[in-house]
């Protein structure tokens, strides 16, 4: 899968992204893996914040 900005210097807050892969299912699977990792990172950050505040 490759990832790129469709406009290297977006002129507005509208950011466009382009994902390409061998098949739509391949792109979907890899995007889901990225989302899963992001959720895990956020969960870990929440745990650390909880530990710091205690």
C-alpha positions in Angstrom: 0.0 0.0 0.0 1.2 3.5 -0.7 0.1 6.7 0.9 0.4 10.3 -0.3 -1.1 13.7 0.0 -2.9 14.6 -3.2 -1.8 18.2 -2.8 1.6 18.6 -1.2 0.7 22.0 0.2 -3.0 22.1 0.9 -4.3 25.7 0.8 -7.2 25.1 3.2 -8.0 22.8 6.1 -9.3 20.3 3.6 -6.6 17.7 3.5 -6.8 15.1 0.8 -5.2 11.7 1.0 -4.6 9.0 -1.6 -4.3 5.3 -0.7 -3.4 2.7 -3.3 -3.0 -1.0 -2.9 -3.3 -4.2 -4.9 -7.0 -4.4 -4.1 -9.6 -2.4 -2.2 -9.7 -5.2 0.4 -5.9 -4.8 0.8 -6.3 -1.1 1.4 -9.2 -1.6 3.8 -7.3 -4.3 5.8 -4.2 -2.0 6.1 -6.3 1.0 7.1 -8.0 -1.1 9.8 -4.6 -2.1 11.1 -3.6 1.5 11.3 -6.9 2.4 13.1 -6.4 -0.5 15.6 -2.8 0.7 16.4 -4.1 4.3 16.9 -6.8 3.1 19.3 -4.1 1.1 21.2 -1.9 4.1 21.4 -4.7 6.2 22.8 -5.6 3.5 25.3 -2.0 3.4 26.5 -1.8 7.2 26.7 -4.9 7.2 28.9 -3.3 4.6 31.2 -0.2 6.7 31.6 -2.2 9.8 32.3 -4.2 7.8 35.0 -0.9 6.6 36.6 0.6 10.1 36.6 -2.5 11.7 38.2 -2.6 9.0 41.0 
